């Protein structure tokens, strides 16, 4: 790695959205249902290839969660990124299918790594993290839709705030063909129980699977945002690629499967991006596969940039979150910081969702909040103030960044809305390291087994 000069921040986009992401990898373990036909099996964490940087790093540290966190934080520090607000992301297989004891130890190791000391148990590790130098502001677990609802309580005990579901394409025929081992019904159920428990929900989507086609991919993509059973808060779009040691590889060599061409993918992405509503963030497009492992499929890792540049040139404005975030719009001339609160409302999984945003006239996004109302209960599923990550306690240098009162503005507005909806209390799903922030706003931690460890306030 190149050493940064003076205070130069290397790879600035890594923390441009306001938090520092630390990805940790699980040791290799096969999924219980078998193998999805596009998923490679290469004696490395499931669905990854041996030369992915994150795999190489994790392998060299024996997949130890403590060591992985410590080493990533050091790397961020060397690159001059702030490391106060950390998002932990657990990757590589179906974590909730690992032995229970392993899961608890792995999670404890993550918090211990942030705290820089070994605790007696998970509960102590979380408690220490509430005031530690590197606080966990969010924790993400990736899982399958059929390995989800029964573990809601456990995920809350882990301090998890976001769950990414492998959804791929909401079509039972395609699920069968690609051996997913679950149906659309489980996607609907998982989405609902995660939403009611306050989690932020991400979908991984895979256009170009066997049994699908461009028309079907686009139609089902539309359905994801028009049918209230789905409506994820964020998505990753990974067009299907042919990787070694997968069943799809055989189909490809037998001439029974052909991935989309780069041109087809580009056109499909443009059509998809135009559909994504303002409450959803497109986290990533394309998986970065080391070229030597890519048998067929698009290699164009920069496709998103090209597509977005084209859209901007043609004056097409996208509504999705990332495109509008202040961090990605800094170069758009003089930044107007006259801000207003914008409220949208939509139905999802038999409840009402309020999506609050702080935007300027050009619709550039400075902060957002997701409030769910169901059965007279109010649950804040996300509070996020955008802009470059600032250290805890550090004042903002520019108006409209983190630490300028935007969070409080959003929280006050959510409380008013919850009152209007006749809720007696409001809860927030909170990363362990954000609890102190909510305490200052009058929230208390609901302790005790099985209560979800939410921050709660009577209103
Ligand atoms: S569930 Fe995910 S990790 Fe498991 S085999 Fe399927 S694609 Fe691979």
Boltz pocket constraint, residues with backbone or C-beta under 6 A from the ligand:
constraints:
  - pocket:
      binder: B
      contacts: [[A, 31], [A, 34], [A, 35], [A, 36], [A, 39], [A, 40], [A, 46], [A, 47], [A, 92], [A, 93], [A, 94], [A, 144], [A, 166], [A, 179], [A, 180]]
      max_distance: 6.0
